[in-house]
Amino acid sequence: MVDESERAPSPEETLRLIERQRADTVRQLRGNPLLQYVPWGVAWAIGFTAYFLHYGLDGTPYAPITEAQALATLMGAQLVAGAVAAYGITKQSAQTRGDNSARGTMYGYTWFAGFLLMSVIAIRISPMLPPAEAGLVWAGASLLVVGILYMAGGAIWLDWRMFFVGAWVVAVDASGVLLGPGWHALLTAVLLGGGFIAAGLWFRRRP
């Protein structure tokens, strides 16, 4: 009698094993979507809600939140999100060697450089503008950096979902900038804040 543990796997079992191993490998190479998406979603939901309450849709504030408080909330939340995202990229790169590891390292530094340049430009230009437009420069420029870098990351790792998420950020950002500060804050808090949280949870569930 043949021991069940020594029985050769059937073709169906072999295919399932191969598919499971392939999915695990892809998940490791693409990184943890919870670290890639959820921190940004939380940061934008918090930061842009503060902006929305400050501006209101018709220019009348909905809560006693100053421009400086809204900006500090948004930038602080984005710095935390960027640190978490950079950790995820570094952890992902540590699991690979060669060109892929180098891509991840350079991509992580690009995030830092992008936000540094964005801050320099906003600091230089915002004093010349009315307060509402200055806030829009900070918000719109920071989302531009995120959207473009997500699209670039999708191109680097041939990840279409990451590319399209970046395109979605750019589209929402552009629409909000055209509509004005209050609408930009509302659209970003709902469509990008809530959307990124949902995307991270969905991609984690269905890698």
DOROZA-983645 format. One record per residue: x, y, z of N, C-alpha, C in turn. Coordinates in steps of 0.02 Angstrom, whole numbers, plus 32768, in hexadecimal, padded with zeros to 4 digits. Example, Ala and Ser with C-alpha at 12.3 -4.5 7.8 and 13.67 -1.06 7.14 Angstrom:
residues 2
82947EE4818682677F1F818682947F5B8186;82827F90816282AC7FCB816582858002818A;
//
This chain:
residues 207
802A7FC48000800080008000802C803E8000;801C806E7FD4804580AA7FCC803280DD8002;806680F68024805C812A8056804181698034;800C818580527FED81C08034801E81FA802F;804D81FF8060807E8236806080B1822F8028;80BA81F1800D80EA81E57FD780CA81E67F93;808881F17F90806581F27F50807A822F7F28;808882267EE8809A825E7EBD805F828C7EB4;806982CD7EB7803182FC7EAF801482F77E69;7FD383037E667FB183037E267FC483427DFF;7FB883437DBD7FC783807D957FA183BD7DB0;7F6383B47DC77F3D83EC7DE17F5D84087E21;7F7383DA7E4D7F9483F17E8A7FD684147E7C;7FFA83FB7E4A8039841B7E37802D84617E1C;7FFA84697DF27FEA84AB7DD77FD684DC7E0E;7FAF84C37E3E7F9B84EF7E767FD785047E9F;800784D67EAA804384E67ECF806C851B7EAA;807385117E69809A85417E41807985867E43;803785887E3D801385C77E3D801985EA7E82;801685C27EB7801D85DE7EFA806385FB7F05;809685D87EED80DA85F17EF480E5862F7EC8;80C7862F7E8D80CE86697E6280AD86A67E82;8072869D7E9F805086D47EC0807886EF7EFB;809786C17F2280C186D77F5A80FD86FF7F42;811B86E97F0B8155870D7EEF814187527ED7;810987567EB380F287977E9B80E387C67ED5;80C387AB7F0980B387D47F4480F287F07F64;812687C77F68816587DF7F86818688147F5B;8186880B7F1981A6883B7EED8181887D7EEA;813F887A7EEC811788B77EE8811188DB7F2B;812188BA7F61811E88D97FA280D988D47FC1;80D488EE7FFD809588EB802380698926800E;802F89197FEF800489517FD97FE989798014;7FE6895C804F7FCF89828089800089BB8098;804189B0808D807289E3809880778A15805E;806389FF802380688A297FE8802C8A597FE1;7FF28A457FF97FB58A6B7FEB7F938A87802A;7F8C8A5D805D7F648A7280977F818AAF80BB;7FC48AB480C57FDE8AF080E77FCD8B3180C3;7FD18B3180807FBE8B6D805B7F748B7B8061;7F4B8B47805F7F038B5180667EF28B7080A9;7F108B5880DE7F038B7481217F1B8BBC8124;7F578BC9810A7F738C0C810C7F478C3E80E7;7F2F8C2B80AC7F058C5980857EC08C6080A3;7EA48C2B80BE7E638C3080DE7E658C618118;7E9B8C5F813F7EA28C8C81797EB48CD28162;7EEA8CD8813A7F038D1A81277ED38D4280FD;7EB58D2280CB7E898D48809F7E448D5380BD;7E308D2A80ED7DF38D3A81127DFE8D7A813A;7E398D8381577E498DC1817A7E468DFC814B;7E608DF4810F7E5D8E2980DD7E158E3880C8;7DEE8E0480BF7DA88E0D80AB7D818E3280E0;7D8C8E20811F7D698E4381557D7F8E8C815A;7DBD8E9981477DD68EDE81487DB98F08810F;7DB78EEB80D37DA08F1180987D548F128092;7D348ED780987CEE8ED180867CE78ED4803A;7CAF8EC180217CA58EC17FD87C998F067FBC;7C7D8F337FE57C6D8F767FCD7C9A8FAC7FEC;7CD28F96800A7CFF8FC680287CF18FD48071;7CBC8FB7808C7CAA8FC080D37CC38F8480FB;7CEF8F8F812C7D0A8F5681527CD38F308176;7CDC8EEE81797CAE8EC3819D7CC58EB581E5;7D038EC681F47D1E8EBB82377D568EEE8243;7D648EFE82817D978F3082917DDE8F14828A;7DF18F02824C7E338EE8823E7E578F1B8212;7E928F3182287EB78F6382017EDB8F4281C7;7EF18F6C81987F188F54815F7F588F318177;7F7A8F4F81A77FB88F3281C07FAC8EEE81E1;7F758EE882067F658EA882267F558E7281F2;7F2F8E8481BE7F1F8E54818A7F5D8E3D8165;7F8A8E6D81557FC88E5C81327FF48E30815D;7FFB8E41819D80248E1981CA80088DD281D1;7FC68DCC81D47FA78D8981D87FB58D60819A;7FAC8D80815F7FB78D5C812080008D488118;802E8D77812180758D688115808F8D368149;80798D3C8187808E8D0C81B980768CC681A9;80368CC18194801B8C7F8183803E8C628145;804E8C8D811480708C7580D880B88C6080E7;80DA8C828115811D8C6D8127811D8C288147;80EB8C1C817280E58BD9819080D68BA5815B;80A88BB6812D80968B8780F880D38B7980CB;80F98BAD80BB81348BA4809281688B7880B4;81708B7F80F5819F8B56811A81898B0D811A;81488B018123812F8ABC812281378A9E80DC;81278AC580A8812F8AAD806381788A9E8053;81A58ACA806A81ED8ABE805E82058A7F8082;81EA8A7380BE81FB8A3580E281E489F980BA;81A789FD809E818E89C5807681B989B98038;81CF89EF801781F989E87FDC823D89CA7FEF;825A89E28027829A89C7803E8295897E8050;8260896C8073825689268085824C88FB8047;822889158016821E88F07FD8826088E67FB4;828A891B7FB082CA89177F8D82FA88E77FB0;82F588E17FF2832288B680188317886C8007;82DC885B7FEB82CD88167FDA82E688037F95;830288347F71831B88277F2D8363883C7F28;838388287EF283C8883A7EE583CE88557E9E;840888737E90841688897E4D83EF88C77E38;83D988C87DF983B989037DDC837989167E01;835188E57E15831288F57E35831D89177E78;835089027E9D836089237EDC8377896B7ED1;83A089747E9D83B889B87E8E837F89E57E7A;834F89CA7E53831589F27E4082EE8A097E7D;82E389DB7EAC82BE89EC7EE982E28A227F11;83248A1C7F18834A8A4E7F3E83468A937F1D;83518A957EDB834D8AD57EB883078AF27EB9;82D58AC77EB582908ADE7EB882808AFC7EFC;82998ADE7F31828E8AF97F7482AD8B3E7F7C;82E98B477F6283098B897F6682E48BBD7F3B;82C48BA57F05829F8BD27EDA82648BF17EFF;82448BCA7F2A820D8BE57F5382258C1F7F7D;825F8C157F9E827A8C4A7FC8828B8C887F9F;82AB8C7E7F6682BE8CB67F3B82818CDB7F20;824E8CB57F0E82118CD47EF381EF8D017F26;81E78CE97F6381C78D117F9781F28D4B7FAD;82348D417FAB82618D797FBD825A8DB27F8B;825C8DA17F4A82568DD57F1782118DF57F19;81DD8DCD7F23819A8DE87F2881958E1B7F60;81B28E0B7F9981B08E397FD381D58E797FC4;820F8E747FA382368EB07F93820E8EDE7F64;81EE8EC07F3181C78EE87F01818B8F087F24;81688EE27F4D812D8EFC7F7081418F337FA1;81778F2A7FC4818E8F5E7FF381A08F9E7FCE;81BC8F977F9381D08FD27F6C81948FF67F4E;81618FD17F37812A8FEF7F1280F090027F3F;80E08FDB7F7180A38FE67F99809E902B7FB9;80D5904B7FD080CC908F7FED80B290C37FBB;80B890B57F7B80A290E57F48805790DE7F38;803690AC7F557FF1909D7F447FC290A97F7F;7F8190B17F717F5190B37FA87F5390737FD0;7F3F9074800F7F45903880397F258FFA801C;7EE9900180007EC78FC57FE57EED8FA87FAA;7F068FD47F7E7F2B8FBC7F447F6F8F9F7F59;7F8D8FBC7F8D7FCC8FA17FA67FC28F5A7FC1;7F8B8F507FE57F7C8F0D7FFE7F718EDC7FC5;7F518EF47F907F458ECA7F567F868EB67F34;7FB78EE37F337FF88ED37F1780198E9A7F3E;80188EA07F8080358E6A7FAA80128E287F9E;7FD08E297FA07FA98DEB7F9A7FB08DCE7F54;7FA78DF87F217FAA8DDE7EDD7FEF8DC57ECA;80248DE87EE080678DD37ECF807A8D927EF1;80668D897F3080778D4C7F5480548D0F7F34;80168D187F1F7FF38CE17EFD80118CD37EB9;80298D077E9880498CFD7E5780868CD07E5F;80AF8CDD7E9380EA8CB47E9F80D68C6B7EAA;80A48C617ED4808E8C1C7EE480748BF97EA5;80488C1B7E80802B8BFC7E44805F8BE97E11;808E8C177E0280C18C097DD080EF8BD17DE7;81008BCF7E27812D8B9B7E3F810A8B577E41;80C98B567E4D80A68B167E4980A58AFD7E01;809A8B2A7DD1809B8B167D8B80E18AFE7D77;81158B217D8F81598B0C7D8181688AC87DA0;81508ABD7DDE815A8A7C7DFE81388A447DD8;80FC8A527DBE80DB8A207D9581028A0F7D57;81228A427D38814B8A357CFD818A8A0E7D0E;81A98A1D7D4781E689FB7D5A81DB89B17D66;81A589A17D8B8198895B7D9D8161893B7D71;814D895D7D3C811A89437D0E80DB89307D35;80C7895C7D62808D89517D8C805689817D75;802789667D4E7FF389917D307FC589AF7D64;7FB7898A7D9A7F8A89A57DCD7FAA89E27DEF;7FEB89E07DFC800E8A197E19800E8A547DE9;80188A467DA980188A7A7D767FD58A9D7D73;7F9F8A767D717F5C8A947D6C7F488AB87DAC;7F5F8AA07DE57F518AC47E237F728B097E21;7FB08B0C7E087FD18B4C7E007FAD8B7A7DD0;7F948B5E7D997F6E8B867D6A7F2E8BA07D8A;7F0E8B787DB57ED28B8D7DD97EE18BC87E07;7F1A8BC57E297F2F8BFD7E557F378C3C7E2C;7F598C387DF37F638C737DC97F218C8F7DB0;7EF28C627D9C7EB28C797D827E898C9D7DB9;7E868C807DF47E608CA07E2B7E818CE17E3F;7EC38CE27E417EE78D1F7E537ED98D567E21;7EDD8D477DE17ED08D797DAD7E898D937DB1;7E598D677DBB7E138D7C7DBF7E088DAA7DFB;7E258D987E347E1D8DC27E6F7E3D8E067E68;7E788E097E497E9A8E497E407E6F8E777E14;7E508E5B7DE17E258E837DB57DE68E9C7DD9;7DCB8E737E077D8E8E867E2A7D998EB67E64;7DD58EB67E817DE38EE47EB77DF68EC07EF8;7E0E8EE67F2A7E298EC87F677DF98E9A7F8C;7DBB8EB17F977D8B8E897FBD7D7B8E477F9B;7D6D8E4B7F5A7D5D8E0E7F357D9A8DE07F30;7DD58DFD7F287E128DD47F257E1A8DAD7F65;7E108DCE7F9E7E168DAC7FDE7DE38D747FE6;7DA48D827FD37D6F8D507FD97D7C8D147FAC;7D8C8D207F6D7D988CE97F3E7DD38CBF7F54;7E078CDF7F6C7E428CBA7F807E348C907FBE;7E128CAD7FEF7E038C88802D7DD98C4A801F;7DA78C527FF27D788C1A7FE57D948BEA7FB1;7DA58C047F757DB88BD97F3E7DFE8BBC7F44;7E2C8BE27F617E708BC97F697E7C8BAD7FAF;7E658BD17FE27E6E8BB780267E498B74802F;7E088B7680257DE28B38802B7DF48B057FF5;7E038B1D7FB87E138AF07F817E548ACA7F8E;7E878AEB7FA87EC68AC97FB57EC08A967FED;7E998AA680207E8E8A7580567E6B8A37803A;7E378A4280127E138A0A7FF47E4089E27FC4;7E6A8A057F9D7E9689E37F6E7EC989B87F93;7EE689D37FC87F1789AC7FEE7EF9896C800B;7EBC897280267E9C893780427E888905800B;7E71891F7FD37E5C88F37F9B7E9888D07F7D;7ECF88F47F707F0B88D67F527F2B88A37F82;7F2488B07FC27F3E88807FF37F16883F7FF1;7ED588477FE87EA9880C7FE77EAF87E67FA6;7EB9880C7F6E7EBE87EC7F2C7F0088037F0B;7F3887E17F1D7F7987F67F037F7E87EB7EB8;
//
